[in-house]
Amino acid sequence: MSNSKCPQAWSDMEMVETISLSSLNINPRVNNPEQVNQIENNNEVYLPPELMEKIVCHFDGKTLLKYKQLSKTCNDIANNALRYNKIWRKICLEELPKKYLIDLMTKEVPTYIPFNLIPEVHYERVYKNWLEWQNPIFKISKIGQHHFLGLDGVVKIICHKLDVMVIFSNFMYLFSLTKNQKTGSYVLRNSNSEICKHNAIVVLNPRPQTNQETGEDNFYINCRLKHANLCPLHNTVNLVHDGNRREHYTGKLVDVDMNAYTNVCCWIRETWYEWHSHGEPKNTINGHLCPHLSYLLYASVIHGLIISRNRTNSILIHGIFKDSCIMVDSWLKTKYSGATSAYMHTNILFIGTLNGYLLAYRMHSMDDLIKLKDKNMLLEIKMDIGQIIMLDIMDFEDVKAVIVASTSSVLWLKIN
């Protein structure tokens, strides 16, 4: 019996698999000159499956995926190794930057499930999704579109798995994508709608509680609008972070973002934002005073980033945890007429413009964010819906889509 951490599932009498050295870059150490010549000539080595299980445990992500595609036997060997070892979890933690892994996981699984309890199948899917997002060029196809009449503009859209909540000042619509099992295509359907409090800040609940009557989780909740912060992430007893009203925070609440994996929430008002972490001392205020937060384009505690715009169309990039901001006067080219929405998913920044352009850029560093470069552009498409006022990303199972909202319509655009 092998002493490997990967258990032996085949006997020595069973099939021995032929492995291509060129595809896996395996260079076994041999002492027999004839064997060296044979390997150089045939480019093949024969190893028993139980030994290959040991080797599989040390593959990186890309090599593991290639190995599984070599043959059915290779796939079985890999799956047997994966069954008893959290290989994909290890690969994701080692190869993916933490904030990008959290970004992908937040779209894939409920955020109240700890990392160590997430099944291996989710880690494998997240890794595959990460590779797909790294494609150098994006192709767009339309899934569906919904027009809204008599409402005063979308104030927020929230993606959760295959659902999208479209929020207006006093009304909410829930849409879902349903897969046609015969054709494999997706159909958009309106599954629910309800009246909400006027100008309520609706967020995706990072730790939803199950409704005892319906048995459903309350994924969408309202946050308190004035003064103290009502936070479902941290407060279970006192209900608020800090009951004191700061002298220098003025104006209404603009947005709220929070994530259970980072254990951080951020509250953005017109002139001030503040963030809280469970590890911080009680009533400690962490934040930044800025008069240019009322026109908010994007906020994320995962990326530690707030992007806003002032009255002269200059962009302000705030580092949430650095108590600082940078003003950029010419962020986009003149033909785009200025940025009106933004969303970052992993290392990709999506931007919607005043005249209806949808753009995407690859971010390699903070400098790429401050100064957008043509060589990093992944997507440029002119939409016929007018000003793009809101963006969000759907990234679940085999669907990667950007949700684009104008004043009177919302589009679901699949990224291929």
C-alpha positions in Angstrom: 0.0 0.0 0.0 1.3 3.4 -1.0 2.2 5.9 1.8 1.1 8.8 -0.4 -1.5 11.3 0.9 -3.4 10.4 -2.3 -5.0 6.9 -1.6 -4.3 4.0 -3.9 -7.4 3.0 -5.9 -5.8 0.7 -8.5 -3.9 -2.5 -8.1 -0.5 -3.2 -9.8 -2.3 -5.5 -12.2 -4.5 -2.8 -13.7 -3.8 -0.6 -16.7 -0.7 1.6 -16.7 -1.3 5.0 -18.4 0.9 6.5 -21.0 1.7 10.1 -20.1 2.9 12.7 -22.7 6.0 14.4 -21.2 5.7 17.4 -23.6 2.2 18.2 -22.4 2.9 17.9 -18.7 6.6 18.8 -18.6 7.5 15.7 -16.5 11.2 14.9 -16.7 11.7 11.7 -14.7 15.2 11.0 -13.4 16.7 7.8 -15.0 20.0 6.1 -14.9 19.8 3.6 -17.7 21.3 5.1 -21.0 19.0 3.0 -23.1 16.0 4.2 -21.2 17.2 7.8 -21.7 17.3 7.3 -25.5 13.9 5.6 -25.4 12.4 8.5 -23.6 14.0 11.1 -25.9 12.8 9.2 -29.0 9.3 8.3 -27.9 8.7 11.3 -25.5 6.7 8.9 -23.3 7.0 7.4 -19.8 5.0 4.6 -18.3 4.0 5.1 -14.7 1.5 3.1 -12.5 -1.7 4.9 -11.6 -1.0 4.9 -7.9 2.2 6.8 -8.6 0.5 9.2 -10.9 -1.9 10.0 -8.0 1.1 11.2 -6.0 2.3 13.3 -8.9 -1.2 14.8 -9.5 -1.2 16.2 -6.0 1.7 18.5 -7.0 0.3 19.8 -10.3 -0.5 23.4 -10.8 -4.0 24.3 -11.9 -3.3 24.5 -15.7 -1.4 21.3 -15.7 -4.1 19.5 -13.7 -6.8 20.6 -16.2 -4.6 19.5 -19.2 -3.9 16.1 -17.6 -7.6 15.4 -17.0 -8.2 15.9 -20.7 -5.6 13.4 -21.9 -7.8 10.4 -21.5 -10.5 8.8 -19.5 -7.9 7.0 -17.3 -6.1 10.2 -16.6 -9.4 11.8 -15.7 -10.1 8.9 -13.3 -6.7 9.1 -11.7 -7.1 12.9 -11.1 -10.6 12.5 -9.8 -9.5 9.8 -7.4 -6.7 12.1 -6.1 -9.1 15.0 -5.8 -11.6 12.9 -3.9 -9.4 12.6 -0.9 -7.3 15.8 -1.1 -8.3 19.5 -1.3 -6.1 20.1 -4.3 -8.3 22.7 -6.0 -8.6 24.7 -2.8 -4.8 24.6 -2.4 -4.3 25.6 -6.0 -6.7 28.6 -5.8 -5.2 29.8 -2.6 -1.7 29.6 -4.1 -2.2 30.8 -7.6 -5.0 33.4 -7.4 -4.6 36.8 -5.6 -6.8 36.7 -2.6 -9.1 39.6 -3.5 -9.7 38.0 -6.9 -10.5 34.6 -5.3 -12.9 36.3 -3.0 -14.5 38.1 -5.9 -15.0 34.9 -7.8 -16.3 33.0 -4.7 -18.8 35.8 -3.8 -20.4 35.2 -7.2 -20.3 31.5 -6.9 -21.4 30.6 -3.3 -23.2 32.2 -0.4 -20.7 34.4 1.4 -21.6 33.1 4.8 -20.0 29.8 4.1 -16.4 29.7 5.4 -13.6 29.0 2.9 -12.7 25.7 4.6 -16.2 24.4 4.2 -16.6 25.2 0.5 -16.7 22.0 -1.6 -13.9 21.2 -3.9 -16.2 21.3 -7.0 -16.7 25.1 -6.3 -12.9 25.7 -6.2 -12.4 23.9 -9.4 -15.2 25.9 -11.1 -13.8 29.1 -9.7 -10.3 28.3 -11.1 -11.8 27.6 -14.5 -13.8 30.8 -14.4 -10.6 32.7 -13.5 -8.8 31.3 -16.6 -11.8 32.2 -18.8 -11.8 35.8 -17.5 -8.1 36.0 -18.6 -9.0 35.7 -22.3 -7.3 38.6 -24.2 -10.5 39.6 -26.2 -14.2 39.5 -25.1 -17.0 38.7 -27.5 -20.5 39.9 -26.5 -23.9 38.3 -27.3 -27.3 39.5 -26.1 -29.2 37.3 -23.7 -32.2 39.6 -23.1 -33.4 43.1 -22.4 -36.2 44.6 -20.4 -37.7 48.1 -20.8 -39.2 50.1 -17.9 -41.8 52.7 -18.4 -43.0 55.3 -15.9 -40.1 54.8 -13.5 -37.4 57.4 -12.7 -34.2 55.5 -13.5 -32.4 52.5 -12.1 -30.6 53.4 -8.8 -28.9 50.0 -8.3 -28.6 46.5 -9.8 -27.5 43.5 -7.7 -26.4 40.1 -9.2 -26.7 36.9 -7.1 -26.1 33.7 -8.9 -28.5 33.8 -11.9 -30.8 36.4 -10.4 -30.6 40.2 -10.9 -32.4 42.6 -8.6 -33.2 45.9 -10.5 -33.8 48.7 -7.9 -35.6 52.0 -8.5 -36.2 54.7 -6.0 -39.3 53.0 -4.6 -39.7 49.7 -6.5 -37.7 46.5 -7.0 -37.8 43.9 -9.8 -36.2 40.5 -9.6 -35.2 38.8 -12.8 -33.8 35.3 -13.3 -32.1 33.4 -16.1 -33.5 30.0 -16.8 -31.6 27.5 -19.0 -33.3 25.6 -21.8 -32.1 22.0 -21.3 -32.6 21.1 -24.9 -30.9 24.1 -26.6 -28.6 25.2 -23.8 -29.6 28.8 -24.2 -30.8 31.0 -21.4 -34.2 32.8 -21.2 -34.8 35.9 -19.1 -37.9 36.0 -17.0 -39.3 38.4 -14.4 -39.9 36.4 -11.2 -40.9 39.0 -8.7 -41.6 42.6 -8.0 -42.3 44.6 -4.8 -42.6 48.1 -3.5 -39.7 49.3 -1.3 -39.2 52.3 0.9 -38.4 55.5 -1.0 -34.6 55.9 -1.6 -33.8 52.8 0.5 -30.3 51.5 0.2 -30.7 47.8 -0.8 -27.7 45.5 -0.5 -26.9 41.8 -0.9 -27.1 40.4 2.6 -23.7 38.7 3.4 -25.3 36.5 6.1 -28.9 36.0 5.2 -31.4 34.4 7.6 -34.0 32.0 6.5 -37.6 33.2 6.5 -39.5 30.8 8.8 -42.7 31.2 6.8 -41.4 30.8 3.2 -38.2 28.8 3.9 -36.3 31.2 1.6 -33.2 33.2 2.5 -33.5 37.0 2.7 -30.7 37.9 0.3 -31.8 41.5 -0.3 -32.1 43.8 2.6 -32.4 47.6 3.3 -29.8 49.5 5.2 -30.6 52.4 7.6 -30.5 55.8 5.8 -29.6 58.2 8.6 -27.1 58.6 11.4 -26.0 55.3 12.9 -25.3 52.2 10.8 -27.4 49.2 10.9 -25.1 46.4 9.7 -26.1 42.7 9.3 -22.4 41.7 8.9 -21.1 42.7 12.4 -23.9 43.8 14.7 -26.0 41.2 16.5 -26.6 42.9 19.8 -26.3 46.7 19.6 -27.4 46.8 16.0 -25.1 49.7 15.2 -21.3 50.3 14.8 -21.3 53.7 16.3 -24.2 55.7 17.6 -22.3 59.0 17.5 -23.0 61.5 14.8 -19.8 62.9 13.4 -19.6 66.6 13.0 -18.0 66.4 9.6 -20.1 63.7 8.0 -23.0 65.4 6.2 -25.4 64.5 3.4 -27.4 61.4 2.8 -26.2 57.8 2.6 -25.1 57.1 -1.0 -24.2 53.4 -0.9 -23.1 50.5 1.3 -20.8 47.6 0.5 -19.9 44.7 2.7 -18.4 41.2 2.4 -18.2 38.4 4.9 -14.9 37.0 3.5 -13.1 40.3 4.1 -15.2 40.9 7.3 -15.4 44.6 6.3 -18.3 46.9 5.5 -18.1 50.5 4.1 -20.7 53.2 4.3 -20.5 56.0 1.8 -22.2 59.4 2.3 -22.1 62.5 0.1 -19.0 64.0 1.9 -17.6 61.1 3.9 -17.0 57.3 3.8 -16.2 55.1 6.8 -15.3 51.4 7.0 -15.5 48.9 9.9 -13.9 45.6 10.5 -14.8 43.1 13.3 -11.2 43.3 14.5 -11.2 47.0 15.1 -11.7 48.4 18.6 -15.2 49.4 19.4 -16.3 52.8 18.2 -13.1 53.4 16.2 -13.8 55.5 13.1 -11.9 54.6 10.0 -12.7 56.8 7.0 -12.0 59.6 4.7 -13.5 63.1 4.2 -14.1 64.0 0.6 -16.7 66.4 -1.0 -16.9 64.4 -4.2 -18.7 61.2 -3.2 -22.3 62.1 -4.1 -21.8 60.9 -7.7 -20.6 57.4 -7.0 -19.6 55.1 -9.8 -18.3 52.0 -7.9 -17.5 50.8 -4.3 -15.9 47.6 -3.2 -14.5 46.4 0.1 -13.0 43.4 -1.7 -10.8 45.7 -3.9 -10.6 48.4 -1.3 -11.7 50.9 -3.9 -14.2 53.7 -4.4 -14.6 55.5 -7.7 -16.6 58.7 -7.9 -17.0 61.7 -10.3 -17.2 65.4 -9.6 -19.2 68.1 -11.4 -16.4 68.7 -14.0 -16.3 65.0 -14.9 -13.0 64.4 -13.2 -12.6 61.0 -11.7 -11.7 60.4 -8.0 -10.1 57.1 -7.1 -10.2 56.4 -3.4 -8.3 53.8 -1.5 -10.8 52.8 1.2 -8.2 51.7 3.7 -5.6 54.3 2.9 -7.5 57.5 3.8 -6.5 59.1 0.5 -7.8 59.8 -3.0 -6.4 60.7 -6.4 -8.1 63.0 -8.9 -7.8 62.1 -12.6 -8.8 64.9 -15.1 -8.7 62.9 -18.4 -9.6 59.3 -17.5 -11.3 58.5 -20.9 -10.8 59.7 -24.4 -13.0 62.6 -25.5 -15.1 60.4 -27.8 -16.6 58.6 -24.8 -18.0 61.8 -23.3 -17.1 60.8 -19.7 -17.6 57.8 -17.4 -21.0 57.4 -15.8 -20.7 53.9 -14.3 -18.0 51.3 -13.4 -17.6 47.8 -12.0 -14.5 45.8 -11.3 -14.6 42.0 -11.4 -11.2 40.2 -10.7 -8.6 42.2 -12.6 -11.1 43.6 -15.2 -12.6 47.1 -15.0 -15.9 47.6 -16.9 -16.9 51.2 -17.6 -20.1 52.7 -19.0 -20.1 56.1 -20.6 -22.4 59.1 -21.1 -22.9 58.4 -24.8 -23.5 54.6 -24.4 -20.1 53.0 -24.8 -19.3 49.8 -22.8 -15.6 49.4 -22.2 -13.4 46.8 -20.4 -9.8 47.1 -19.4 -7.3 44.6 -17.9 -5.8 46.0 -14.7 -2.2 44.9 -13.9 -1.4 47.6 -11.3 -2.8 50.7 -9.7 -1.2 52.7 -12.4 -3.4 50.9 -15.0 -6.4 52.1 -13.0 -5.3 55.7 -12.7 -4.2 55.9 -16.4 -6.2 53.7 -18.7 -4.2 52.2 -21.5 -5.3 51.2 -25.0 -3.1 48.1 -24.8 -5.2 46.8 -21.8 -8.5 47.3 -23.6 -10.6 44.1 -23.8 -13.9 45.4 -25.0 -15.3 48.5 -26.8 -18.9 48.4 -27.9 -21.3 51.2 -28.7 -24.8 50.6 -27.2 -28.0 52.1 -28.5 -29.5 52.7 -25.1 -28.1 56.1 -24.3 -26.2 56.9 -21.1 -25.1 53.8 -19.1 -25.9 54.5 -15.5 -25.2 51.2 -13.7 -23.2 48.0 -14.2 -22.9 44.6 -12.5 -21.4 41.2 -13.3 -23.0 37.8 -13.4 -20.5 35.0 -13.0 -22.2 31.7 -12.1 -21.8 28.2 -13.5 -21.5 28.6 -17.3 -22.8 32.2 -17.5 -20.5 35.2 -17.6 -22.5 38.3 -18.3 -22.4 42.0 -17.8 -25.7 43.6 -16.8 -26.0 47.1 -18.3 -28.6 49.6 -17.1 -29.7 52.8 -18.8 -32.4 55.2 -17.6 -35.2 53.1 -19.0 -33.9 49.6 -19.8 -31.6 46.8 -18.6 -29.6 44.5 -20.9 -28.1 41.1 -20.1 -25.0 40.7 -22.3 -23.2 37.3 -22.2 -19.4 37.3 -22.4 -18.0 34.6 -24.6 
